[in-house]
Amino acid sequence: MAYVSKEQIERAKQWDLLTYLQYFEPYELVRCSRNAYTTRTHGSLKISNGKWFWWSRGFGGRSALDYFIKVRGMTFTDAVLHIDEQTPVSSPERQADLQASPPARFELPEPYEDAKRVVAYLRKRGIAHEIIEDCVRSGRLYESRNYHNAVFVGFDEQHTPRYAAIRGTTSTRYMGEVTGSDKRYSFAIPANVKSTELHLFESAIDLLSHCTLETIAGKDWRQSHKLSLAGIYSPKEEKDESIVPSALAHYLQSYPKVECLVLHLDNDTPGRSAAAMIQQLLGQTYEVFDEPPIRKDVNDDLKFYQKKREEPTR
């Protein structure tokens, strides 16, 4: 059981959401008026006057701590530890001071000596061992030393790490990103051949789940491009105000031979809205096929399939 001190709790409580995002996750902020912001991940979450409110869900809060608990689903302890790890020991005194500071430096968590817990966690999620091992060998996946989280790494054109998603391997279901991550370089597995097809997912685990399903079907999972969008955000009501997700826009620039997009975004309202937005924005330039999972997400489909396959036949 993790422990947090009173000092850590007090430091965490002093961060309002806008200041925290400006300093540590600036890519999440979208200005919607002079003194108000929304987020790329949740378009109906508005931030203004030191408070935030998630209109589509009907609740809000004041602090970054409230946000991590209510929106990102962390436990109180995990949220305090996350904020305390990311932020300086000194609490924020003035938002103007933080805005004048340089962007947060990107630095990967220190790796553990092996990846046994991460491998066990992903195997429990149904991911094929050969796919996990390939990601570990290539440096796209490793286990962090401090909390034994799964770290999914994204690289730039020079194979320099520029992005990392973190997924807890315990029952706390912690999800986050390393401070300073650049979403343009989200977790991806480029094709090992000249491919014109790009498959899109909301998360790295969904991406690896699709690779596993391809393996089960006797296909070579390395023959098409795979990209995680590192989450999604709600499209604007007006098409002209919507933008292509930064990870997708950059990938298409890096791989100009891509002609076909296959969408595997979640089978829920946000996922279907994001898929429709991508079809609307890119449908005139690319072939776009929407192939949502049958259940909530691709990993749920994989686990359901494997469970059915393991059931004894009568």
MOUR-V324470 format. One record per residue. N is the residue number from 1. RES is the residue in one letter. PHI is phi in whole degrees, -180 to 180 (* if undefined). OMEGA is omega in degrees with one decimal (* if undefined). BURIAL is b if it has 24 or more other C-alpha atoms within 12 Angstrom, else e. Layout:
<<N/RES/PHI/OMEGA/BURIAL> <N/RES/PHI/OMEGA/BURIAL>>
This chain:
<<1/M/*/179.7/e> <2/A/-71/-178.8/e> <3/Y/-123/174.5/e> <4/V/-126/-178.6/e> <5/S/-87/176.7/e> <6/K/-62/179.8/e> <7/E/-65/178.2/e> <8/Q/-63/179.9/b> <9/I/-65/-179.6/b> <10/E/-63/178.6/e> <11/R/-63/-179.0/b> <12/A/-64/-176.8/b> <13/K/-68/-175.2/b> <14/Q/-81/179.9/b> <15/W/-89/169.6/b> <16/D/-76/-171.4/b> <17/L/-66/-177.6/b> <18/L/-61/-179.7/b> <19/T/-63/179.9/b> <20/Y/-60/-178.1/b> <21/L/-67/178.5/b> <22/Q/-61/-174.8/b> <23/Y/-88/-172.0/b> <24/F/-115/178.7/b> <25/E/-137/-175.6/b> <26/P/-61/179.5/b> <27/Y/-66/-178.7/b> <28/E/-81/-172.8/b> <29/L/-88/174.1/b> <30/V/-129/-179.9/b> <31/R/-72/178.7/e> <32/C/-113/170.7/e> <33/S/-161/-174.3/e> <34/R/-58/-175.5/e> <35/N/-121/-178.3/e> <36/A/-136/-179.3/e> <37/Y/-133/166.1/b> <38/T/-126/179.9/b> <39/T/-117/178.9/b> <40/R/-66/-177.6/b> <41/T/-73/-177.6/b> <42/H/-131/-174.5/b> <43/G/-65/-179.1/b> <44/S/-94/176.9/b> <45/L/-91/-176.2/b> <46/K/-107/-180.0/b> <47/I/-124/177.5/b> <48/S/-164/176.1/b> <49/N/53/176.4/e> <50/G/77/179.8/e> <51/K/-127/173.8/b> <52/W/-137/178.1/b> <53/F/-145/179.4/b> <54/W/-98/-170.7/b> <55/W/-64/-177.8/e> <56/S/-69/179.8/e> <57/R/-107/174.8/e> <58/G/80/176.2/e> <59/F/-147/-178.1/e> <60/G/-155/-179.1/b> <61/G/-174/-178.5/b> <62/R/-116/-170.6/b> <63/S/-97/171.6/b> <64/A/-64/178.3/b> <65/L/-61/175.9/b> <66/D/-56/-177.3/b> <67/Y/-62/-177.6/b> <68/F/-66/179.8/b> <69/I/-79/-172.4/b> <70/K/-82/-175.3/b> <71/V/-98/-177.8/b> <72/R/-90/170.7/b> <73/G/75/178.3/e> <74/M/-80/169.1/b> <75/T/-74/179.6/b> <76/F/-58/-178.4/b> <77/T/-63/-179.5/b> <78/D/-63/179.8/b> <79/A/-66/177.9/b> <80/V/-62/-179.8/b> <81/L/-64/-179.7/b> <82/H/-63/-179.5/b> <83/I/-65/-177.5/b> <84/D/-68/177.2/b> <85/E/-69/-173.4/e> <86/Q/-78/-168.1/b> <87/T/-99/175.1/b> <88/P/-64/178.5/e> <89/V/-63/179.1/e> <90/S/-74/-178.8/e> <91/S/-77/179.1/b> <92/P/-68/179.9/b> <93/E/-96/179.3/e> <94/R/-141/-179.9/e> <95/Q/-61/-179.4/e> <96/A/-61/178.7/e> <97/D/-63/-178.3/e> <98/L/-70/179.3/b> <99/Q/-64/-179.9/e> <100/A/-82/-178.4/e> <101/S/-77/177.9/e> <102/P/-68/178.9/e> <103/P/-59/-179.9/e> <104/A/-62/-179.3/b> <105/R/-79/178.1/e> <106/F/-86/179.5/b> <107/E/-147/-178.4/e> <108/L/-66/174.1/b> <109/P/-61/179.2/b> <110/E/-63/-178.7/e> <111/P/-77/172.8/e> <112/Y/-82/-175.9/e> <113/E/-69/175.3/e> <114/D/-147/-178.0/e> <115/A/-124/-173.3/b> <116/K/-62/-178.4/b> <117/R/-69/178.6/b> <118/V/-67/177.9/b> <119/V/-60/-179.6/b> <120/A/-62/179.5/e> <121/Y/-63/-178.6/b> <122/L/-71/175.7/b> <123/R/-64/177.4/b> <124/K/-66/176.6/e> <125/R/-81/174.8/b> <126/G/98/-176.7/b> <127/I/-71/-179.0/b> <128/A/-64/-176.9/b> <129/H/-61/-177.4/b> <130/E/-64/179.3/e> <131/I/-73/176.8/b> <132/I/-60/-178.4/b> <133/E/-63/178.4/b> <134/D/-63/179.1/e> <135/C/-67/178.1/b> <136/V/-66/-179.5/b> <137/R/-62/-176.8/e> <138/S/-83/-179.2/e> <139/G/84/179.7/b> <140/R/-77/-176.3/b> <141/L/-145/172.9/b> <142/Y/-157/179.9/b> <143/E/-107/-179.6/b> <144/S/-77/-176.2/b> <145/R/-71/-169.6/e> <146/N/-70/-174.3/e> <147/Y/-121/179.6/b> <148/H/57/175.3/b> <149/N/-78/170.5/b> <150/A/-83/-180.0/b> <151/V/-115/179.8/b> <152/F/-102/-169.5/b> <153/V/-103/173.3/b> <154/G/-113/-173.8/b> <155/F/-117/171.9/b> <156/D/-89/-174.9/b> <157/E/-65/178.4/e> <158/Q/-95/-179.0/e> <159/H/62/174.0/e> <160/T/-95/179.0/e> <161/P/-60/-179.8/b> <162/R/-131/-176.4/b> <163/Y/-149/174.2/b> <164/A/-154/172.3/b> <165/A/-98/-178.6/b> <166/I/-117/178.4/b> <167/R/-130/178.5/b> <168/G/-66/-179.7/b> <169/T/-104/179.2/b> <170/T/-111/-177.3/e> <171/S/-72/-179.4/e> <172/T/-72/177.7/e> <173/R/58/-180.0/e> <174/Y/-67/175.3/b> <175/M/-136/178.8/b> <176/G/-170/178.1/b> <177/E/-132/176.9/b> <178/V/-68/178.5/b> <179/T/-53/178.8/b> <180/G/84/179.4/b> <181/S/-62/177.5/b> <182/D/-105/-174.7/b> <183/K/-62/178.0/b> <184/R/-63/-176.6/b> <185/Y/-111/-179.1/b> <186/S/-61/-178.3/b> <187/F/-57/-178.0/b> <188/A/-151/171.3/b> <189/I/-128/178.8/b> <190/P/-65/177.9/b> <191/A/-66/178.0/e> <192/N/-92/174.5/e> <193/V/-134/176.5/e> <194/K/-74/-176.1/e> <195/S/-113/176.6/e> <196/T/-107/-173.0/b> <197/E/-116/179.2/b> <198/L/-125/177.5/b> <199/H/-100/-175.1/b> <200/L/-117/-177.5/b> <201/F/-138/177.6/b> <202/E/-81/-175.6/b> <203/S/-139/178.0/b> <204/A/-65/-179.2/b> <205/I/-67/175.0/b> <206/D/-64/177.8/b> <207/L/-60/-179.5/b> <208/L/-68/176.6/b> <209/S/-66/177.9/b> <210/H/-65/176.4/b> <211/C/-58/179.1/b> <212/T/-65/178.4/b> <213/L/-63/176.6/b> <214/E/-65/177.9/e> <215/T/-62/178.9/e> <216/I/-60/-179.6/e> <217/A/-81/178.1/e> <218/G/83/-179.4/e> <219/K/-98/174.5/e> <220/D/-88/-173.4/e> <221/W/-71/180.0/b> <222/R/-95/-174.8/b> <223/Q/-92/173.1/e> <224/S/-142/-179.7/b> <225/H/-72/177.1/b> <226/K/-130/-177.9/b> <227/L/-140/170.6/b> <228/S/-92/179.0/b> <229/L/-84/-179.8/b> <230/A/57/-177.0/b> <231/G/90/179.0/b> <232/I/-136/173.2/b> <233/Y/-136/-174.7/b> <234/S/-68/176.8/b> <235/P/-70/176.2/b> <236/K/-73/178.3/b> <237/E/-64/178.6/e> <238/E/-97/-178.3/e> <239/K/-55/-176.0/e> <240/D/-64/-179.5/e> <241/E/-91/179.5/e> <242/S/-83/178.7/b> <243/I/-130/176.6/b> <244/V/-69/177.5/b> <245/P/-51/-173.0/b> <246/S/-59/179.7/b> <247/A/-63/-179.5/b> <248/L/-70/-179.7/b> <249/A/-58/-178.5/b> <250/H/-70/-179.6/e> <251/Y/-63/179.8/b> <252/L/-66/175.0/b> <253/Q/-69/-177.6/e> <254/S/-76/-179.0/e> <255/Y/-125/-174.3/b> <256/P/-67/179.2/e> <257/K/-80/177.7/e> <258/V/-65/-179.5/b> <259/E/-122/-172.4/b> <260/C/-129/176.7/b> <261/L/-112/177.4/b> <262/V/-119/-173.3/b> <263/L/-95/177.1/b> <264/H/-123/-178.8/b> <265/L/-73/-170.8/b> <266/D/-56/178.8/b> <267/N/-90/175.0/b> <268/D/-142/-175.1/e> <269/T/-60/177.8/e> <270/P/-61/-179.6/b> <271/G/-66/179.7/b> <272/R/-70/177.9/b> <273/S/-66/179.6/b> <274/A/-66/178.2/b> <275/A/-63/178.6/b> <276/A/-63/179.4/b> <277/M/-64/-179.9/b> <278/I/-64/177.2/b> <279/Q/-60/-177.4/b> <280/Q/-68/-176.0/b> <281/L/-79/-172.4/b> <282/L/-116/-175.5/b> <283/G/-63/179.0/e> <284/Q/-82/-176.0/e> <285/T/-105/-176.4/e> <286/Y/-126/165.5/e> <287/E/-74/-178.3/e> <288/V/-124/179.1/b> <289/F/-116/178.8/b> <290/D/-98/-179.7/b> <291/E/-125/-177.4/b> <292/P/-69/174.9/b> <293/P/-65/178.2/b> <294/I/-73/176.0/e> <295/R/-91/-172.9/e> <296/K/-66/179.2/e> <297/D/-145/-174.2/b> <298/V/-66/178.8/b> <299/N/-65/175.4/b> <300/D/-62/176.8/b> <301/D/-62/-179.2/b> <302/L/-62/-178.3/b> <303/K/-64/178.4/b> <304/F/-64/-179.5/e> <305/Y/-62/-178.0/b> <306/Q/-67/177.5/e> <307/K/-64/178.7/e> <308/K/-64/-178.3/e> <309/R/-68/-179.0/e> <310/E/-85/179.3/e> <311/E/-67/179.9/e> <312/P/-67/178.0/e> <313/T/-83/179.9/e> <314/R/-95/*/e>>
